[in-house]
Every structure is written in C-alpha cells, then in structure tokens.
Amino acid sequence: MPTPPIIVIKKKASHGGHHGGAWKVAYADFVTAMMALFIVLWLMNSSKPIQVAVSGYFKDPSGTGKQTGTTMDGTGEKAQPVKQDMAKMKEELQKSIQGINDLAKLKNNIEITITSEGLRIDLLESESGTFFDSGSSTLNKSGQQIATLLAAELAKAPNRLSIEGHTDAKPFAGKSSFSNWELSADRANSARRLMQQSGLRADQISQVRGFADQRLRNPKDPLDPSNRRISIIVQSPAYDTAGNDTGEGKSSAGDTQESGEGKPSALGAKAESEPTGKENGK
C-alpha cells in the first residue's frame, strides 16, 4: 500500500483586515476637534473687532451681509453695506433739508459727502448766507434751524458723531486772548449743545474739535467765506470701532498740534463757554 501524502494546513494571521485604517479616521477627527478648540480659545481672547469680523464671515461668507469680515477692524470701511447705509442716510437728509422752505436760499451752503470716516455734513458760509453772526459763536436763526433738523434726523442713527469748527485765514480782531482757535472751537461746541438739546443722545458725540484756519476748504483763497464752516461727521462703524473716540460724550478740541504740510493743528483747551465782546471776527 502506498504511503498517504502528509497534508499540512497553515493559517495566516490577519493584520487589520477590513478595519485596518479605522484608527486614521479617529485620529483625523481628534486633530480636527483640537484645532476647533484652539480656534475657540483664540477667539475668546481676541479683541471685539476680530470677533465681529470672524462671526460676520461665517454668517455671510459671500460678503454681502451687514457683518462682513473684510478687515481686522470688523466690517471695514470699504464694505458695501456701510456705503449703502451712508448713501441712504445722505438721501434722507437731503430730502429733509429740501422740505424746509426757509432754507431754500441756503441749499448751496449745505454740502453732504461720503468719506472714509463716514458721512460728512458741511455747513458752509458765504457772502449771502451764514449760520453765525460775524465774530460770534452763537448760531443765528438759519443755523439753529438746520442744527435742530440734523439733530432730529441723526438721533435715529446708531452712529456716533464728531463736530468740527473751521474759520478762514483772516485774523480775529478783538480780545488779545481770543483767536480763530477759540472761535472755531466755540462754534463747534455751540452746535453740539443745540443738537444735544434737540434730540441727540448724551453719548452720541465722540469728538468736538476746533481747527481754526488749518484745514482750509479752499487753500488757494484763504479768505474765501466757504472756509468758515461747521462739519458734522457721522462716523461709519469701521471708523468708530478703530479707536478714534476721545471719550464717552466728552467734548474735546484736541490737545496737540501736528507739524508738516497739510496736517491739522488742534486747539489745546475745551471751550464750553461762549465769549462775549467779539469784534470784526468771521
């Protein structure tokens, strides 16, 4: 009889099988969770503008909403919604001003433009129309009427405001201790007081500044009446959150002067009282 063949059965050990890569998925999930945790911790310790910017991006990645993360300042001054809001406010103000018959003769003395700061409203003086009596910081009838109207309209907006006073280059003739610096600051403060009495919130004014003749509207003609003006700036959200405030509801005419061509100088004192006895001023 032939010898039967010897059959040896060998079993191969399995190293992983169909679930051999499962640990990679679990590890990837762990790394993702850790990254999310670190992002949350970073956001909790970041500044308010950064939080608003990141939140705005996730709410509207396309960048067409009201809170778009365009810059580290949050919504950014170039964000389209901000421009649209300012354009709408400009249109509403122009309609309100045109509705006052008494101010029809002064329509060319009121200039509204959109700048990087926000909406700038300039009350320009001319030979035929003024908002202040000569050499005085007290608003006349036309000035009071337009300031009251602007206050009623701007009080509806959440934006903060800054008010600037400007003069022409003609030296102020009168008290030796009183100059265009004091006059420009007093006029800006006079407008602030009336506007706050007419509806502006107590904390809505962020700055009151007097520039004298250091920011001429018409540098080619320093004596041009249009250089005498009050400027009301409705600050855009980007500008307002960039730290350009001087305080909550405080009035300031600036404490320093900047040297160099084209740079403004600011008055180094607050001007809350209205001086009397001015002569031959602007």
Secondary structure, DSSP 8 states (H G I E B T S, - for coil): --------------SSGGGTTHHHHHHHHHHHHHHHHHHHHHHHTS-HHHHHHHHHHHH-TTS-SSS---BTTBS-TT-HHHHHHHHHHHHHHHHHHHT-GGGGGGGGGEEEEE-SSEEEEEEE--SS--SB-TT--SB-HHHHHHHHHHHHHHTTS---EEEEEE--SS---S-TT--HHHHHHHHHHHHHHHHHHTT--TT-EEEEEE-TTSS-S-TT-TT-GGGSEEEEEEE-HHHHTTT----SS-----S-B--STT--B--SS---S------S--
